[in-house]
Amino acid sequence: MRQASAAVILLAALVFIVFPVLKLPCFFEAATGAPCPLCGGTTAIMLMCAGDPLAALYSNPAVTLLSGLFILAVVAEIITRHLKLADFRQGYLSVRAHIPVAVALVSLASWLLVILRHVTS
């Protein structure tokens, strides 16, 4: 779990910090002409940090929702490991098994919204 968390954090740092600073183009959009699932993600994170969750949600719904879910998952993991709340842990473990499917569905739905917005504008 720690290695996976470190990999996710490193990937997020690359995508949301290094790419915008270096002004690197979106490789997916350059190759296909369509926005990638993360297009608008940097803007969404910046808007979340600025306290404007609705604008962040409009910018990129998946990044906004998944960053919130990630924070909740980290808090739940801390609670279950350190406070040893048996009932909470049982419920959390049953929900945790469905997280990959939820992430995939949210990402796909968000990508479709971003593509539709790109096509209609």
C-alpha positions as CSV (number, residue, x, y, z in Angstrom):
1,M,0.0,0.0,0.0
2,R,2.8,2.4,0.8
3,Q,4.6,1.8,-2.5
4,A,1.3,2.3,-4.4
5,S,0.6,5.5,-2.5
6,A,4.1,6.8,-3.2
7,A,3.7,6.0,-6.9
8,V,0.4,7.9,-7.1
9,I,1.9,10.9,-5.3
10,L,4.9,10.9,-7.6
11,L,2.7,10.6,-10.7
12,A,0.4,13.4,-9.4
13,A,3.5,15.6,-8.8
14,L,4.7,15.0,-12.4
15,V,1.4,15.7,-13.9
16,F,0.3,18.7,-11.8
17,I,3.6,20.4,-11.0
18,V,6.3,19.5,-13.5
19,F,4.2,19.5,-16.7
20,P,2.7,23.0,-16.2
21,V,6.0,24.5,-14.9
22,L,7.9,23.2,-17.9
23,K,4.9,24.1,-20.3
24,L,5.0,20.5,-21.6
25,P,2.2,19.8,-24.1
26,C,-0.4,17.1,-23.4
27,F,0.9,14.2,-25.4
28,F,-2.5,12.6,-25.8
29,E,-4.1,15.8,-27.1
30,A,-1.1,16.4,-29.5
31,A,-1.4,12.9,-30.9
32,T,-5.2,12.6,-31.1
33,G,-6.6,16.2,-31.1
34,A,-9.0,15.2,-28.3
35,P,-8.5,16.2,-24.7
36,C,-7.0,13.6,-22.4
37,P,-8.7,12.5,-19.1
38,L,-6.5,14.9,-17.1
39,C,-7.0,18.0,-19.3
40,G,-8.1,20.7,-16.9
41,G,-6.7,18.8,-14.0
42,T,-4.1,21.3,-13.0
43,T,-6.7,24.1,-13.1
44,A,-9.0,21.9,-11.0
45,I,-6.4,21.3,-8.3
46,M,-5.5,25.1,-8.2
47,L,-9.2,26.0,-7.9
48,M,-9.7,23.4,-5.1
49,C,-6.7,24.9,-3.3
50,A,-8.2,28.4,-3.8
51,G,-11.5,27.2,-2.2
52,D,-13.7,27.1,-5.4
53,P,-14.8,23.5,-5.6
54,L,-17.6,24.2,-8.1
55,A,-15.2,25.8,-10.6
56,A,-12.8,22.9,-10.0
57,L,-15.6,20.4,-10.7
58,Y,-16.4,22.2,-14.0
59,S,-12.7,22.3,-15.0
60,N,-12.2,18.5,-14.6
61,P,-14.8,16.5,-12.6
62,A,-12.6,13.4,-12.3
63,V,-9.6,15.1,-10.8
64,T,-11.8,17.1,-8.4
65,L,-13.8,14.0,-7.2
66,L,-10.9,11.7,-7.1
67,S,-8.7,14.1,-5.2
68,G,-11.5,14.3,-2.6
69,L,-11.9,10.6,-2.5
70,F,-8.1,10.2,-2.2
71,I,-8.1,12.5,0.9
72,L,-11.0,10.5,2.4
73,A,-9.2,7.2,1.7
74,V,-6.1,8.4,3.4
75,V,-8.0,9.6,6.5
76,A,-9.9,6.3,6.6
77,E,-6.7,4.4,6.3
78,I,-5.2,6.3,9.2
79,I,-8.2,5.8,11.3
80,T,-8.4,2.1,10.7
81,R,-4.7,1.5,11.2
82,H,-4.0,3.7,14.2
83,L,-7.3,4.0,16.2
84,K,-8.2,0.3,15.7
85,L,-11.9,0.9,15.4
86,A,-13.2,-2.5,14.5
87,D,-16.6,-1.6,13.3
88,F,-15.3,1.3,11.2
89,R,-12.6,-0.9,9.8
90,Q,-15.0,-3.6,8.7
91,G,-17.2,-1.1,6.8
92,Y,-14.1,0.6,5.3
93,L,-12.6,-2.7,4.1
94,S,-15.9,-3.7,2.4
95,V,-16.0,-0.3,0.6
96,R,-12.3,-0.2,-0.3
97,A,-12.8,-3.3,-2.5
98,H,-15.0,-1.2,-4.8
99,I,-12.7,1.8,-5.1
100,P,-11.0,0.7,-8.4
101,V,-14.3,0.3,-10.2
102,A,-15.5,3.7,-8.8
103,V,-12.3,5.4,-10.0
104,A,-12.6,3.9,-13.4
105,L,-16.3,4.9,-13.8
106,V,-15.7,8.5,-12.5
107,S,-12.7,8.9,-14.8
108,L,-14.6,7.6,-17.9
109,A,-17.6,9.8,-17.2
110,S,-15.4,12.9,-16.6
111,W,-13.4,12.2,-19.8
112,L,-16.6,12.0,-21.8
113,L,-17.8,15.4,-20.3
114,V,-14.4,17.0,-21.1
115,I,-14.5,15.6,-24.7
116,L,-18.1,16.9,-25.2
117,R,-17.2,20.3,-23.9
118,H,-14.2,20.3,-26.3
119,V,-16.3,19.3,-29.3
120,T,-19.1,21.8,-28.6
121,S,-16.8,24.8,-28.0
